[in-house]
Amino acid sequence: MKSADADRASGYAFLAVALLFGIPAFGFGLGSFTRFGAGVFPLVISSILAVVGATLVLHSAMRTGEAATRILAFDFRAVAAVVGGMLFGAFCLRRFGLIVAVPGAVILASLASRELRPRGTLIAAAVLTLFAWLVFVIGLGIRLPLFAGL
């Protein structure tokens, strides 16, 4: 991946995270100028992320000399795979446990790659499942089921 492509991808990622956290910030209440509400901090951080993301996207377009329409061109399949993996993990965690949710999310998100390697994907799924169990269940003491119904 060229540097301009990496900058563009990073910029889109920053913009997505900014929207993901910035829009719900309005629901927490912004408060007043003398007494800030709970939504001010996530809104400010999201705004900074959005500025950084937009700067990266525009800078990458200027470096490659692309037209403005090319800025918005990105791989919808990859975005759908990553978002689908995250949603799968979120919906399956309590219903089926870590053993199904984490590997399923990893496998779905791996479909974003054009160079899918099944062996590497399965190893990553196993390692991330073990990591999630060690961090969240053992380390932080969060009660997450390992298997469905346990």
DSSP file with accessible surface (Angstrom, degrees, kcal/mol):
  #  RESIDUE AA STRUCTURE BP1 BP2  ACC     N-H-->O    O-->H-N    N-H-->O    O-->H-N    TCO  KAPPA ALPHA  PHI   PSI    X-CA   Y-CA   Z-CA
    1    1 A M              0   0  180      0, 0.0     2,-0.0     0, 0.0     5,-0.0   0.000 360.0 360.0 360.0 130.4    0.0    0.0    0.0
    2    2 A K     >  -     0   0  145      1,-0.1     4,-2.4     4,-0.0     5,-0.2  -0.287 360.0-110.0 -70.1 161.5    1.4    3.4   -1.0
    3    3 A S  H  > S+     0   0   72      1,-0.2     4,-2.5     2,-0.2     5,-0.2   0.887 119.4  52.2 -61.0 -40.1    1.8    6.1    1.6
    4    4 A A  H  > S+     0   0    9      2,-0.2     4,-2.3     1,-0.2    -1,-0.2   0.899 109.8  49.5 -64.9 -38.3   -1.0    8.2    0.1
    5    5 A D  H  > S+     0   0   46      2,-0.2     4,-2.6     1,-0.2    -2,-0.2   0.900 111.1  49.4 -66.0 -39.8   -3.3    5.1    0.3
    6    6 A A  H  X S+     0   0   35     -4,-2.4     4,-2.5     2,-0.2    -2,-0.2   0.910 111.1  49.5 -66.0 -40.8   -2.3    4.5    3.9
    7    7 A D  H  X S+     0   0   38     -4,-2.5     4,-2.5     2,-0.2    -2,-0.2   0.909 111.5  49.2 -63.5 -41.3   -3.0    8.1    4.8
    8    8 A R  H  X S+     0   0   16     -4,-2.3     4,-2.5     2,-0.2     5,-0.2   0.941 111.8  48.0 -64.8 -44.3   -6.4    8.0    3.1
    9    9 A A  H  X S+     0   0   48     -4,-2.6     4,-2.2     1,-0.2    -2,-0.2   0.919 112.9  48.5 -63.3 -41.6   -7.3    4.8    4.9
   10   10 A S  H  X S+     0   0   56     -4,-2.5     4,-2.6     1,-0.2    -1,-0.2   0.905 110.1  52.6 -63.9 -41.0   -6.2    6.3    8.3
   11   11 A G  H  X S+     0   0    0     -4,-2.5     4,-2.4     2,-0.2    -2,-0.2   0.921 109.2  48.3 -61.3 -44.3   -8.1    9.5    7.6
   12   12 A Y  H  X S+     0   0   42     -4,-2.5     4,-2.4     2,-0.2    -1,-0.2   0.897 110.8  52.0 -63.3 -38.1  -11.3    7.5    6.9
   13   13 A A  H  X S+     0   0   55     -4,-2.2     4,-2.5    -5,-0.2     5,-0.2   0.933 109.8  48.5 -64.5 -43.5  -10.8    5.5   10.1
   14   14 A F  H  X S+     0   0   75     -4,-2.6     4,-2.5     1,-0.2    -2,-0.2   0.916 112.0  49.6 -61.5 -42.3  -10.4    8.8   12.1
   15   15 A L  H  X S+     0   0   52     -4,-2.4     4,-2.3     2,-0.2    -2,-0.2   0.906 110.4  50.2 -64.5 -39.4  -13.5   10.2   10.5
   16   16 A A  H  X S+     0   0   58     -4,-2.4     4,-2.6     2,-0.2    -2,-0.2   0.932 112.3  46.2 -65.2 -44.0  -15.5    7.0   11.3
   17   17 A V  H  X S+     0   0   59     -4,-2.5     4,-2.1     2,-0.2     5,-0.3   0.906 110.3  54.8 -65.6 -38.8  -14.4    7.0   14.9
   18   18 A A  H  X S+     0   0    7     -4,-2.5     4,-2.6    -5,-0.2     5,-0.3   0.927 112.7  42.3 -60.8 -43.4  -15.2   10.7   15.2
   19   19 A L  H  X S+     0   0  110     -4,-2.3     4,-1.7     2,-0.2    -2,-0.2   0.907 110.3  57.5 -68.6 -40.1  -18.8   10.1   14.0
   20   20 A L  H  < S+     0   0  108     -4,-2.6    -1,-0.2     1,-0.2    -2,-0.2   0.857 123.0  23.6 -59.9 -37.6  -19.2    7.0   16.1
   21   21 A F  H  X S+     0   0  121     -4,-2.1     4,-0.6    -5,-0.1    -1,-0.2   0.687 118.9  59.4-101.9 -23.4  -18.4    8.9   19.3
   22   22 A G  H  X S+     0   0    7     -4,-2.6     4,-0.6    -5,-0.3     3,-0.3   0.914 101.2  51.5 -75.1 -42.3  -19.3   12.5   18.3
   23   23 A I  H >< S+     0   0  110     -4,-1.7     3,-1.2    -5,-0.3     4,-0.4   0.949 109.9  47.7 -64.9 -47.1  -23.0   12.0   17.4
   24   24 A P  H >> S+     0   0   68      0, 0.0     3,-1.2     0, 0.0     4,-0.6   0.752  95.9  76.8 -66.3 -17.5  -24.0   10.2   20.6
   25   25 A A  H >< S+     0   0    0     -4,-0.6     3,-1.1    -3,-0.3     4,-0.4   0.838  85.4  61.9 -61.2 -30.6  -22.2   12.9   22.6
   26   26 A F  G X< S+     0   0  123     -3,-1.2     3,-0.9    -4,-0.6    -1,-0.3   0.816  96.0  60.6 -65.4 -27.1  -25.1   15.3   22.0
   27   27 A G  G <4 S+     0   0   72     -3,-1.2    -1,-0.2    -4,-0.4    -2,-0.2   0.702  96.4  60.2 -72.4 -19.1  -27.3   12.8   23.9
   28   28 A F  G << S-     0   0  134     -3,-1.1    10,-0.6    -4,-0.6    11,-0.2   0.582 115.6-109.7 -83.2 -11.3  -25.3   13.3   27.1
   29   29 A G    <   -     0   0   32     -3,-0.9    10,-2.7    -4,-0.4    11,-0.4   0.453  12.9-134.9  87.1 130.7  -26.0   17.0   27.2
   30   30 A L        -     0   0   62      1,-0.2     7,-2.3     9,-0.2    -1,-0.1   0.653  35.8-158.2 -92.0 -17.7  -23.5   19.7   26.5
   31   31 A G  B     -A   36   0A  59      5,-0.3     5,-0.2     3,-0.0    -1,-0.2  -0.375  31.8 -55.5  75.9-153.1  -24.4   21.9   29.5
   32   32 A S        -     0   0   62      3,-2.5     5,-0.1    -2,-0.1     0, 0.0  -0.654  50.0 -97.0-119.1 178.0  -23.6   25.6   29.5
   33   33 A F  S    S+     0   0  177      1,-0.2     3,-0.3    -2,-0.2    -1,-0.0   0.853 125.1  42.3 -66.8 -32.6  -20.5   27.6   29.1
   34   34 A T  S    S+     0   0  133      1,-0.3     2,-0.3     2,-0.0    -1,-0.2   0.716 126.2  31.6 -86.6 -21.7  -20.0   27.9   32.9
   35   35 A R  S    S-     0   0  199     -5,-0.0    -3,-2.5     0, 0.0    -1,-0.3  -0.804  82.0-150.3-139.8  96.9  -21.0   24.3   33.6
   36   36 A F  B     -A   31   0A 134     -2,-0.3    -5,-0.3    -3,-0.3     2,-0.1  -0.332  12.8-134.4 -68.4 146.7  -20.0   21.8   31.0
   37   37 A G    >   -     0   0   26     -7,-2.3     3,-1.2    -5,-0.1     4,-0.5  -0.308  31.0 -93.4 -91.7 179.4  -22.1   18.7   30.5
   38   38 A A  T 3  S+     0   0   73    -10,-0.6     3,-0.2     1,-0.2    -9,-0.2   0.726 119.0  61.3 -68.2 -20.5  -21.0   15.1   30.1
   39   39 A G  T 3> S+     0   0    0    -10,-2.7     4,-1.7   -11,-0.2    -1,-0.2   0.593  83.2  79.4 -85.4  -7.3  -21.1   15.3   26.3
   40   40 A V  H <> S+     0   0   31     -3,-1.2     4,-2.7   -11,-0.4     5,-0.2   0.945  90.3  50.2 -67.5 -47.6  -18.5   18.1   25.9
   41   41 A F  H  > S+     0   0  152     -4,-0.5     4,-2.5     1,-0.2     5,-0.3   0.953 113.5  43.1 -60.7 -52.1  -15.4   15.9   26.3
   42   42 A P  H  > S+     0   0   33      0, 0.0     4,-2.4     0, 0.0    -1,-0.2   0.884 114.8  52.6 -63.2 -30.2  -16.4   13.2   23.8
   43   43 A L  H  X S+     0   0   39     -4,-1.7     4,-2.2     2,-0.2    -2,-0.2   0.922 110.3  46.5 -69.3 -41.1  -17.5   16.0   21.4
   44   44 A V  H  X S+     0   0   72     -4,-2.7     4,-2.3     2,-0.2    -1,-0.2   0.943 114.8  46.4 -66.0 -46.1  -14.2   17.9   21.6
   45   45 A I  H  X S+     0   0   70     -4,-2.5     4,-2.6    -5,-0.2    -2,-0.2   0.923 113.0  50.3 -63.0 -41.5  -12.2   14.7   21.1
   46   46 A S  H  X S+     0   0    7     -4,-2.4     4,-2.4    -5,-0.3    -1,-0.2   0.884 108.8  52.2 -64.2 -37.4  -14.4   13.7   18.2
   47   47 A S  H  X S+     0   0   61     -4,-2.2     4,-2.3     2,-0.2    -1,-0.2   0.911 109.6  48.6 -65.0 -41.5  -14.0   17.1   16.6
   48   48 A I  H  X S+     0   0   97     -4,-2.3     4,-2.5     1,-0.2    -2,-0.2   0.932 112.1  49.2 -63.5 -43.8  -10.2   16.8   16.9
   49   49 A L  H  X S+     0   0   42     -4,-2.6     4,-2.8     1,-0.2    -2,-0.2   0.892 109.9  52.0 -61.9 -39.0  -10.3   13.4   15.4
   50   50 A A  H  X S+     0   0   33     -4,-2.4     4,-2.8     2,-0.2     5,-0.2   0.912 109.7  48.6 -65.5 -40.5  -12.5   14.6   12.5
   51   51 A V  H  X S+     0   0   96     -4,-2.3     4,-2.4     2,-0.2    -2,-0.2   0.938 113.4  46.9 -65.0 -43.9  -10.1   17.5   11.7
   52   52 A V  H  X S+     0   0   61     -4,-2.5     4,-2.4     2,-0.2    -2,-0.2   0.937 114.2  48.4 -62.6 -44.1   -7.1   15.1   11.7
   53   53 A G  H  X S+     0   0    0     -4,-2.8     4,-2.4     2,-0.2    -2,-0.2   0.932 112.2  47.0 -62.7 -46.0   -9.1   12.6    9.5
   54   54 A A  H  X S+     0   0   40     -4,-2.8     4,-2.6     1,-0.2     5,-0.3   0.902 111.6  52.3 -64.4 -38.2  -10.2   15.2    7.0
   55   55 A T  H  X S+     0   0   86     -4,-2.4     4,-2.7    -5,-0.2     5,-0.2   0.920 110.0  48.3 -63.5 -43.4   -6.6   16.6    6.9
   56   56 A L  H  X S+     0   0   40     -4,-2.4     4,-2.3     2,-0.2    -2,-0.2   0.920 112.9  47.7 -63.0 -43.5   -5.2   13.2    6.2
   57   57 A V  H  X S+     0   0    7     -4,-2.4     4,-1.9     2,-0.2    -2,-0.2   0.947 115.8  43.6 -64.8 -46.9   -7.8   12.4    3.4
   58   58 A L  H  X S+     0   0   90     -4,-2.6     4,-2.2     1,-0.2    -2,-0.2   0.907 113.5  51.3 -67.1 -39.5   -7.3   15.8    1.7
   59   59 A H  H  X S+     0   0   92     -4,-2.7     4,-2.1    -5,-0.3    -1,-0.2   0.902 109.4  50.2 -64.4 -40.8   -3.5   15.6    2.0
   60   60 A S  H  X S+     0   0    0     -4,-2.3     4,-1.5    -5,-0.2    -1,-0.2   0.878 110.2  50.9 -66.5 -34.4   -3.4   12.2    0.5
   61   61 A A  H  X>S+     0   0    6     -4,-1.9     5,-1.8     1,-0.2     4,-0.8   0.893 110.4  48.6 -69.5 -37.1   -5.6   13.4   -2.4
   62   62 A M  H  <5S+     0   0  145     -4,-2.2     3,-0.2     1,-0.2    -2,-0.2   0.870 109.2  53.5 -70.1 -34.8   -3.3   16.3   -3.1
   63   63 A R  H  <5S+     0   0  114     -4,-2.1    -1,-0.2     1,-0.2    -2,-0.2   0.854 114.7  39.5 -67.9 -36.6   -0.2   14.2   -3.0
   64   64 A T  H  <5S-     0   0   53     -4,-1.5    -1,-0.2    -5,-0.2    -2,-0.2   0.537 105.7-126.4 -92.0  -6.3   -1.5   11.8   -5.6
   65   65 A G  T  <5 +     0   0   65     -4,-0.8    -3,-0.2    -3,-0.2     2,-0.1   0.820  51.3 162.4  69.1  31.7   -3.1   14.5   -7.7
   66   66 A E      < -     0   0   50     -5,-1.8    -1,-0.2    -6,-0.2     2,-0.1  -0.427  41.8-103.9 -83.7 159.8   -6.5   12.8   -7.7
   67   67 A A    >>  -     0   0   63     -2,-0.1     3,-1.0     1,-0.1     4,-0.7  -0.354  34.8-107.0 -74.4 161.8   -9.8   14.3   -8.5
   68   68 A A  H >> S+     0   0   77      1,-0.3     3,-0.7     2,-0.2     4,-0.6   0.818 118.1  60.5 -63.8 -28.2  -12.2   15.3   -5.7
   69   69 A T  H >4 S+     0   0  119      1,-0.2     3,-0.5     2,-0.2     4,-0.3   0.824  96.5  60.5 -70.4 -26.4  -14.5   12.4   -6.6
   70   70 A R  H X4 S+     0   0  116     -3,-1.0     3,-1.1     1,-0.2    -1,-0.2   0.755  89.6  72.2 -71.8 -21.8  -11.7    9.9   -6.0
   71   71 A I  H << S+     0   0   27     -3,-0.7    -1,-0.2    -4,-0.7    -2,-0.2   0.906  99.2  45.7 -60.6 -39.3  -11.4   11.0   -2.3
   72   72 A L  T << S+     0   0  127     -4,-0.6     2,-0.6    -3,-0.5    -1,-0.3   0.504  88.1 106.1 -85.3  -2.2  -14.7    9.4   -1.5
   73   73 A A    <   +     0   0   39     -3,-1.1     2,-0.3    -4,-0.3    -3,-0.0  -0.680  43.3 142.8 -82.6 117.1  -13.9    6.1   -3.3
   74   74 A F        -     0   0   83     -2,-0.6     2,-1.0   -62,-0.0     3,-0.1  -0.943  59.2 -78.6-147.1 171.7  -13.1    3.4   -0.8
   75   75 A D     >  -     0   0   54     -2,-0.3     4,-1.9     1,-0.2     5,-0.2  -0.581  36.0-176.6 -80.9  99.7  -13.7   -0.3   -0.5
   76   76 A F  H  > S+     0   0  146     -2,-1.0     4,-2.8     1,-0.2     5,-0.2   0.840  83.1  59.6 -64.9 -32.2  -17.3   -0.8    0.7
   77   77 A R  H  > S+     0   0   99      2,-0.2     4,-2.3     1,-0.2    -1,-0.2   0.927 106.4  46.6 -62.4 -43.3  -16.7   -4.6    0.9
   78   78 A A  H  > S+     0   0   22      2,-0.2     4,-2.4     1,-0.2     5,-0.2   0.921 113.0  48.6 -66.2 -42.8  -13.9   -4.1    3.5
   79   79 A V  H  X S+     0   0   65     -4,-1.9     4,-2.8     1,-0.2     5,-0.3   0.930 112.1  49.5 -63.0 -43.9  -15.9   -1.6    5.5
   80   80 A A  H  X S+     0   0   62     -4,-2.8     4,-2.7     1,-0.2    -1,-0.2   0.895 110.4  51.0 -63.1 -38.2  -18.9   -4.0    5.5
   81   81 A A  H  X S+     0   0   15     -4,-2.3     4,-2.3    -5,-0.2    -2,-0.2   0.934 113.4  43.6 -66.1 -44.2  -16.7   -6.9    6.6
   82   82 A V  H  X S+     0   0   61     -4,-2.4     4,-2.3     2,-0.2    -2,-0.2   0.947 117.5  44.5 -68.2 -46.1  -15.2   -5.0    9.5
   83   83 A V  H  X S+     0   0   63     -4,-2.8     4,-2.7    -5,-0.2     5,-0.2   0.921 113.2  52.2 -65.1 -39.9  -18.5   -3.5   10.7
   84   84 A G  H  X S+     0   0   27     -4,-2.7     4,-2.6    -5,-0.3    -1,-0.2   0.904 108.7  50.6 -61.7 -39.9  -20.2   -6.9   10.2
   85   85 A G  H  X S+     0   0    1     -4,-2.3     4,-2.4    -5,-0.2    -1,-0.2   0.918 111.1  48.0 -63.6 -42.6  -17.5   -8.6   12.4
   86   86 A M  H  X S+     0   0  116     -4,-2.3     4,-2.4     2,-0.2    -2,-0.2   0.926 113.5  46.9 -64.7 -43.6  -18.0   -6.0   15.1
   87   87 A L  H  X S+     0   0   90     -4,-2.7     4,-2.6     2,-0.2     5,-0.3   0.909 110.7  52.7 -65.7 -39.6  -21.8   -6.3   15.1
   88   88 A F  H  X S+     0   0   67     -4,-2.6     4,-2.1    -5,-0.2    -2,-0.2   0.940 111.1  46.9 -59.5 -47.9  -21.5  -10.1   15.1
   89   89 A G  H  X S+     0   0   15     -4,-2.4     4,-1.4     1,-0.2    -1,-0.2   0.912 113.1  49.1 -61.4 -41.6  -19.3  -10.0   18.1
   90   90 A A  H  < S+     0   0   70     -4,-2.4     4,-0.5     1,-0.2    -2,-0.2   0.910 116.1  41.1 -66.6 -42.1  -21.5   -7.6   19.9
   91   91 A F  H  < S+     0   0  122     -4,-2.6     4,-0.5     1,-0.2    -1,-0.2   0.792 119.3  43.9 -78.1 -26.9  -24.7   -9.5   19.3
   92   92 A C  H  X>S+     0   0   13     -4,-2.1     4,-3.0    -5,-0.3     5,-0.9   0.638  89.8  85.0 -94.6 -13.0  -23.3  -13.0   20.0
   93   93 A L  H  X5S+     0   0   43     -4,-1.4     4,-1.4     1,-0.2     8,-0.1   0.945 101.0  30.0 -59.5 -52.8  -21.2  -12.3   23.1
   94   94 A R  H  45S+     0   0  163     -4,-0.5    55,-0.4     1,-0.2    -1,-0.2   0.837 124.6  48.1 -76.2 -31.1  -24.0  -12.8   25.7
   95   95 A R  H  45S+     0   0  155     -4,-0.5    -2,-0.2     1,-0.1    -1,-0.2   0.884 131.9  11.2 -77.8 -40.7  -26.0  -15.3   23.7
   96   96 A F  H  <5S-     0   0   99     -4,-3.0    52,-0.7     1,-0.2     4,-0.2   0.527 102.2-124.7-119.0 -12.5  -23.2  -17.7   22.6
   97   97 A G    >X< -     0   0    0     -4,-1.4     4,-2.5    -5,-0.9     3,-0.8  -0.136  40.1 -58.8  92.7 173.7  -20.2  -16.7   24.7
   98   98 A L  H 3> S+     0   0    4     47,-2.4     4,-1.5     1,-0.2    -1,-0.2   0.830 124.9  66.9 -62.9 -33.8  -16.6  -15.7   23.9
   99   99 A I  H 34 S+     0   0   68     47,-2.2    -1,-0.2     1,-0.2    -2,-0.1   0.803 116.1  26.0 -62.8 -27.9  -15.8  -19.0   22.1
  100  100 A V  H <> S+     0   0   65     -3,-0.8     4,-1.9    46,-0.2     5,-0.2   0.838 120.9  52.5 -99.3 -43.5  -18.3  -18.1   19.3
  101  101 A A  H  X S+     0   0    2     -4,-2.5     4,-2.3    -9,-0.3     5,-0.2   0.926 110.4  42.4 -66.1 -49.9  -18.3  -14.3   19.4
  102  102 A V  H  X S+     0   0   28     -4,-1.5     4,-2.5     2,-0.2     5,-0.2   0.961 117.8  42.9 -69.3 -50.6  -14.6  -13.4   19.2
  103  103 A P  H  > S+     0   0   29      0, 0.0     4,-2.8     0, 0.0     5,-0.2   0.913 115.2  51.7 -62.5 -36.8  -13.6  -16.0   16.6
  104  104 A G  H  X S+     0   0   16     -4,-1.9     4,-2.6     1,-0.2     5,-0.2   0.917 110.4  48.0 -63.0 -42.1  -16.7  -15.2   14.5
  105  105 A A  H  X S+     0   0   20     -4,-2.3     4,-2.5    -5,-0.2    -1,-0.2   0.914 113.3  48.1 -64.5 -41.1  -15.9  -11.5   14.6
  106  106 A V  H  X S+     0   0   27     -4,-2.5     4,-2.1     2,-0.2    -2,-0.2   0.929 112.6  47.9 -65.7 -44.0  -12.3  -12.1   13.6
  107  107 A I  H  X S+     0   0   68     -4,-2.8     4,-0.7    -5,-0.2    -2,-0.2   0.930 113.9  46.6 -65.4 -43.8  -13.2  -14.3   10.8
  108  108 A L  H >< S+     0   0   61     -4,-2.6     3,-1.1    -5,-0.2    -1,-0.2   0.931 113.5  48.7 -63.6 -43.5  -15.9  -11.9    9.4
  109  109 A A  H >< S+     0   0   33     -4,-2.5     3,-1.8     1,-0.3     4,-0.2   0.832 102.1  63.9 -66.8 -29.1  -13.5   -8.9    9.7
  110  110 A S  H >< S+     0   0   25     -4,-2.1     3,-1.6     1,-0.3    -1,-0.3   0.724  84.4  75.5 -68.3 -18.5  -10.7  -10.9    8.0
  111  111 A L  T << S+     0   0   76     -3,-1.1    -1,-0.3    -4,-0.7    -2,-0.2   0.634  78.7  75.5 -66.6 -11.0  -12.9  -11.0    4.9
  112  112 A A  T <  S+     0   0   21     -3,-1.8     2,-0.3    -4,-0.2    -1,-0.3   0.785  80.3  86.2 -69.2 -25.4  -11.9   -7.3    4.4
  113  113 A S    <   -     0   0   60     -3,-1.6     3,-0.4    -4,-0.2    -3,-0.0  -0.554  68.4-152.1 -78.7 139.1   -8.5   -8.5    3.2
  114  114 A R  S    S+     0   0  179     -2,-0.3     2,-0.4     1,-0.2    -1,-0.1   0.645  96.1  57.4 -80.2 -15.8   -8.1   -9.3   -0.5
  115  115 A E  S    S-     0   0  131      2,-0.1    -1,-0.2     0, 0.0     2,-0.2  -0.530  80.0-176.7-112.6  64.1   -5.3  -11.7    0.5
  116  116 A L        -     0   0   79     -3,-0.4    -5,-0.1    -2,-0.4    -2,-0.0  -0.429   9.1-169.3 -68.5 126.5   -7.3  -13.9    2.9
  117  117 A R     >  -     0   0  168     -2,-0.2     4,-2.4     1,-0.1     5,-0.2  -0.938   7.6-161.2-118.1 106.0   -5.1  -16.6    4.5
  118  118 A P  H  > S+     0   0   91      0, 0.0     4,-2.5     0, 0.0     5,-0.2   0.884  88.9  51.1 -57.5 -41.2   -7.3  -19.1    6.4
  119  119 A R  H  > S+     0   0  201      1,-0.2     4,-2.3     2,-0.2     5,-0.2   0.941 112.7  45.2 -64.0 -46.7   -4.6  -20.5    8.6
  120  120 A G  H  > S+     0   0   39      1,-0.2     4,-2.6     2,-0.2    -1,-0.2   0.883 112.3  52.7 -63.3 -37.7   -3.5  -17.0    9.7
  121  121 A T  H  X S+     0   0   19     -4,-2.4     4,-2.5     2,-0.2    -2,-0.2   0.923 110.0  47.4 -64.7 -43.8   -7.1  -16.0   10.3
  122  122 A L  H  X S+     0   0  106     -4,-2.5     4,-2.3     2,-0.2    -2,-0.2   0.892 112.6  49.4 -66.9 -36.8   -7.8  -19.1   12.5
  123  123 A I  H  X S+     0   0   90     -4,-2.3     4,-2.7    -5,-0.2     5,-0.2   0.935 112.0  48.2 -65.9 -44.6   -4.6  -18.5   14.5
  124  124 A A  H  X S+     0   0   40     -4,-2.6     4,-2.8     1,-0.2     5,-0.2   0.907 110.7  52.0 -61.8 -40.3   -5.5  -14.8   15.0
  125  125 A A  H  X S+     0   0    4     -4,-2.5     4,-2.0     2,-0.2    -1,-0.2   0.925 112.1  45.5 -62.6 -42.9   -9.0  -15.9   16.1
  126  126 A A  H  X S+     0   0   62     -4,-2.3     4,-2.3     2,-0.2    -2,-0.2   0.935 114.8  46.9 -66.6 -44.5   -7.6  -18.3   18.6
  127  127 A V  H  X S+     0   0   88     -4,-2.7     4,-2.8     1,-0.2    -2,-0.2   0.925 113.6  47.7 -65.0 -43.1   -5.1  -15.9   20.0
  128  128 A L  H  X S+     0   0   80     -4,-2.8     4,-2.7    -5,-0.2    -1,-0.2   0.854 110.2  52.8 -69.2 -32.5   -7.6  -13.0   20.3
  129  129 A T  H  X S+     0   0   14     -4,-2.0     4,-2.4    -5,-0.2    -1,-0.2   0.942 112.2  44.9 -65.2 -46.2  -10.1  -15.3   22.0
  130  130 A L  H  X S+     0   0   99     -4,-2.3     4,-2.8     1,-0.2    -2,-0.2   0.925 113.9  50.4 -61.8 -43.3   -7.5  -16.3   24.6
  131  131 A F  H  X S+     0   0  121     -4,-2.8     4,-2.8     2,-0.2     5,-0.3   0.922 110.3  49.0 -61.3 -46.1   -6.4  -12.7   24.9
  132  132 A A  H  X>S+     0   0   11     -4,-2.7     4,-2.5     1,-0.2     5,-0.7   0.910 112.7  48.3 -61.7 -41.3  -10.0  -11.5   25.4
  133  133 A W  I  X>S+     0   0   83     -4,-2.4     5,-2.1    -5,-0.2     4,-1.2   0.940 113.8  46.2 -65.0 -45.1  -10.6  -14.2   28.0
  134  134 A L  I  <>S+     0   0   81     -4,-2.8     5,-2.9     3,-0.2    -2,-0.2   0.920 120.0  38.7 -63.3 -44.2   -7.4  -13.3   29.9
  135  135 A V  I  <>S+     0   0   49     -4,-2.8     5,-2.1    -5,-0.2     6,-0.2   0.968 127.4  28.3 -73.2 -53.0   -8.0   -9.6   29.9
  136  136 A F  I  <5S+     0   0   87     -4,-2.5     6,-2.8    -5,-0.3    -3,-0.2   0.914 131.0  29.5 -82.7 -42.9  -11.7   -9.3   30.5
  137  137 A V  I  <<S+     0   0   35     -4,-1.2     4,-0.4    -5,-0.7    -3,-0.2   0.954 133.6  25.4 -84.1 -52.6  -12.6  -12.4   32.5
  138  138 A I  I   <S+     0   0  104     -5,-2.1    -3,-0.2     2,-0.1    -4,-0.2   0.966 130.7  35.7 -77.6 -53.2   -9.4  -13.1   34.4
  139  139 A G  I   <S+     0   0   59     -5,-2.9    -3,-0.2    -6,-0.3    -4,-0.2   0.942 131.6  24.8 -70.4 -50.1   -7.8   -9.7   34.6
  140  140 A L  S   <S-     0   0  115     -5,-2.1    -1,-0.2    -6,-0.1    -3,-0.2   0.576  96.1-128.9 -95.3 -11.0  -10.8   -7.4   34.9
  141  141 A G        +     0   0   52     -4,-0.4     2,-0.3     1,-0.2    -4,-0.2   0.740  46.7 161.6  72.0  23.7  -13.2   -9.8   36.5
  142  142 A I        -     0   0   71     -6,-2.8     2,-1.4     1,-0.1    -1,-0.2  -0.612  43.4-123.8 -77.7 132.7  -16.0   -9.1   34.0
  143  143 A R        +     0   0  223     -2,-0.3    -1,-0.1     2,-0.0    -6,-0.1  -0.620  48.5 155.2 -83.4  92.6  -18.6  -11.9   34.0
  144  144 A L        -     0   0   27     -2,-1.4     2,-0.2   -11,-0.1   -50,-0.1  -0.964  44.6-114.8-116.5 136.8  -18.7  -13.0   30.4
  145  145 A P        -     0   0   18      0, 0.0   -47,-2.4     0, 0.0   -46,-0.1  -0.467  13.9-158.5 -72.2 138.7  -19.8  -16.5   29.4
  146  146 A L  S    S+     0   0   59    -49,-0.3   -47,-2.2    -2,-0.2     2,-0.3   0.887  83.9  15.5 -78.2 -43.0  -17.1  -18.7   27.8
  147  147 A F  S >  S-     0   0  100    -50,-0.1     3,-1.7   -49,-0.1   -50,-0.2  -0.832 106.5 -74.5-121.8 165.9  -19.8  -20.9   26.2
  148  148 A A  T 3  S+     0   0   56    -52,-0.7   -52,-0.1    -2,-0.3   -53,-0.1  -0.361 116.8   8.8 -62.6 131.4  -23.5  -20.3   25.7
  149  149 A G  T 3         0   0   83    -55,-0.4    -1,-0.3     1,-0.2   -53,-0.1   0.453 360.0 360.0  81.3   0.3  -25.4  -20.6   28.9
  150  150 A L    <         0   0  143     -3,-1.7    -1,-0.2     0, 0.0    -4,-0.1  -0.774 360.0 360.0-102.1 360.0  -22.4  -20.9   31.2
